[in-house]
Amino acid sequence: MEISGTSQNKIALITGASSGFGKNLANLLIYEGWIVVGIARRTEKLKEIKEHLGENFHYFKCDVSKSEQIQEITNKLKDKKLLPNLFILNAGQLIYEEDGNLNITQYRKTFDINYFGVIEFINQWLPYCLKNGGTFVGISSLAAKQPLPNLTSYCATKAAIANTFESLRLQYLNSNVKFVTVFPGPMKTDMVKSPKDVFFIVKPSDAADYVLKKIFAGKQLISFPFFYRMLIKIGYILPNFILRKFINFKPSPFEDKDKTKNN
Ligand SMILES: NC(=O)c1ccc[n+]([C@@H]2O[C@H](COP(=O)([O-])OP(=O)(O)OC[C@H]3O[C@@H](n4cnc5c(N)ncnc54)[C@H](OP(=O)(O)O)[C@@H]3O)[C@@H](O)[C@H]2O)c1
């Protein structure tokens, strides 16, 4: 797919660019000649990435759960004439819920990051994109299609992203704004530090390569890897005790990164 507006700009904004999938997407896009605006909270990580990727990587510290910070970044980018036409809204957190512990504060925080941190970027940039063209990519998860035990808040945010993007896709079908939803299965990133081996886990560099190729080929719904796509398809007829063997994982304890950030 020709990314709408690409002829003028090749500028991508990526949230959650400091590690994992987002960092690998930034790497590949820079290699393909794009300018990348990387957004995250850990500026020390973003600085290291800039040292590696060079002048075409611009970074900004922003907590996507705070609308006022997104507004501030948007104004800065407009002032600097760094006007993206590809928005990869990837920042996310996953909190493992111990049995019986549905912590509402953590629930709200997961929604503020994984859901409202995406919606606010769309809200800020949609009017510009309707005039100039643009593509919004929402990073959902296969967990939106097959929810996982002990991850109720995470799965709910990812289902909300998928539904919202589907609605927006239909609403703006005849405009020059595109909405792409990505449904990754397990990727070997900081998010999935499981003590148990996860079957068919994908390297984030391979995932980034696959997803960008699909986006540029014009796909608007992208799911991978094949094993988990198929598992979900047959999951409806599998006895639950078999299904649970494949979808049961416990990541390492959640570290509240807000508390560990001082720059
Ligand atoms: N790994 C998987 O198996 C998997 C599967 C399906 C979907 N996904 C989705 O893929 C996306 C990327 O995750 P990942 O696997 O690459 O994990 P990761 O390495 O933990 O990356 C998460 C990224 O989100 C950023 N982030 C988190 N909270 C933020 C906040 N409040 N404000 C700004 N940035 C924030 C983090 O940056 P800072 O900490 O520096 O802010 C980091 O760059 C997530 O949306 C995740 O849900 C992952």
The ligand as a Tripos MOL2 file, in Angstrom:
@<TRIPOS>MOLECULE
LIG
   48    52     1     0     0
SMALL
NO_CHARGES

@<TRIPOS>ATOM
      1 N1          5.3100   -9.3600   23.5650 N.am      1 LIG1
      2 C1          4.1880   -9.9690   23.2210 C.2       1 LIG1
      3 O1          4.0700  -11.1960   23.3080 O.2       1 LIG1
      4 C2          3.0290   -9.1970   22.6760 C.ar      1 LIG1
      5 C3          1.9530   -9.9290   22.1130 C.ar      1 LIG1
      6 C4          0.8720   -9.2130   21.6090 C.ar      1 LIG1
      7 C5          0.8660   -7.8360   21.6280 C.ar      1 LIG1
      8 N2          1.9320   -7.1660   22.1680 N.ar      1 LIG1
      9 C6          1.8760   -5.7040   22.1930 C.3       1 LIG1
     10 O2          3.0200   -5.1680   21.5270 O.3       1 LIG1
     11 C7          3.2760   -3.8640   22.0430 C.3       1 LIG1
     12 C8          4.7600   -3.7310   22.3500 C.3       1 LIG1
     13 O3          5.0880   -4.5530   23.4400 O.3       1 LIG1
     14 P1          6.4960   -5.3160   23.5500 P.3       1 LIG1
     15 O4          6.1940   -6.7670   23.4790 O.co2     1 LIG1
     16 O5          7.4710   -4.7460   22.6120 O.co2     1 LIG1
     17 O6          6.8640   -5.0310   25.0730 O.3       1 LIG1
     18 P2          7.9360   -4.0450   25.7290 P.3       1 LIG1
     19 O7          9.3010   -4.3600   25.2410 O.co2     1 LIG1
     20 O8          7.6450   -4.1160   27.1880 O.co2     1 LIG1
     21 O9          7.5340   -2.6160   25.1490 O.3       1 LIG1
     22 C9          6.5170   -1.8300   25.6730 C.3       1 LIG1
     23 C10         6.7940   -0.4120   25.2130 C.3       1 LIG1
     24 O10         5.6900    0.4120   25.6470 O.3       1 LIG1
     25 C11         6.2310    1.5570   26.2740 C.3       1 LIG1
     26 N3          5.3100    2.0600   27.2790 N.ar      1 LIG1
     27 C12         4.6960    1.3760   28.2740 C.ar      1 LIG1
     28 N4          3.9620    2.2020   29.0250 N.ar      1 LIG1
     29 C13         4.1070    3.4430   28.4800 C.ar      1 LIG1
     30 C14         3.6150    4.7240   28.8220 C.ar      1 LIG1
     31 N5          2.8030    4.9130   29.8640 N.pl3     1 LIG1
     32 N6          3.9680    5.7760   28.0530 N.ar      1 LIG1
     33 C15         4.8010    5.6210   26.9920 C.ar      1 LIG1
     34 N7          5.3070    4.4330   26.6370 N.ar      1 LIG1
     35 C16         4.9730    3.3600   27.3780 C.ar      1 LIG1
     36 C17         7.5510    1.1000   26.9010 C.3       1 LIG1
     37 O11         8.4270    2.2190   27.0300 O.3       1 LIG1
     38 P3          8.8490    2.9150   28.4080 P.3       1 LIG1
     39 O12         8.7900    1.8780   29.4760 O.co2     1 LIG1
     40 O13        10.2320    3.4340   28.1230 O.co2     1 LIG1
     41 O14         7.8580    4.0130   28.5770 O.co2     1 LIG1
     42 C18         8.0740    0.1600   25.8280 C.3       1 LIG1
     43 O15         8.7820    0.8710   24.8420 O.3       1 LIG1
     44 C19         2.3740   -3.6920   23.2700 C.3       1 LIG1
     45 O16         1.2420   -2.9300   22.9290 O.3       1 LIG1
     46 C20         1.9600   -5.1090   23.5790 C.3       1 LIG1
     47 O17         0.7340   -5.1710   24.2690 O.3       1 LIG1
     48 C21         3.0130   -7.8030   22.6910 C.ar      1 LIG1
@<TRIPOS>BOND
     1     1     2 1
     2     2     3 2
     3     2     4 1
     4     4     5 ar
     5     4    48 ar
     6     5     6 ar
     7     6     7 ar
     8     7     8 ar
     9     8     9 1
    10     8    48 ar
    11     9    10 1
    12     9    46 1
    13    10    11 1
    14    11    12 1
    15    11    44 1
    16    12    13 1
    17    13    14 1
    18    14    15 2
    19    14    16 1
    20    14    17 1
    21    17    18 1
    22    18    19 2
    23    18    20 1
    24    18    21 1
    25    21    22 1
    26    22    23 1
    27    23    24 1
    28    23    42 1
    29    24    25 1
    30    25    26 1
    31    25    36 1
    32    26    27 ar
    33    26    35 ar
    34    27    28 ar
    35    28    29 ar
    36    29    30 ar
    37    29    35 ar
    38    30    31 1
    39    30    32 ar
    40    32    33 ar
    41    33    34 ar
    42    34    35 ar
    43    36    37 1
    44    36    42 1
    45    37    38 1
    46    38    39 2
    47    38    40 1
    48    38    41 1
    49    42    43 1
    50    44    45 1
    51    44    46 1
    52    46    47 1
@<TRIPOS>SUBSTRUCTURE
     1 LIG1         1 GROUP 0 **** ****
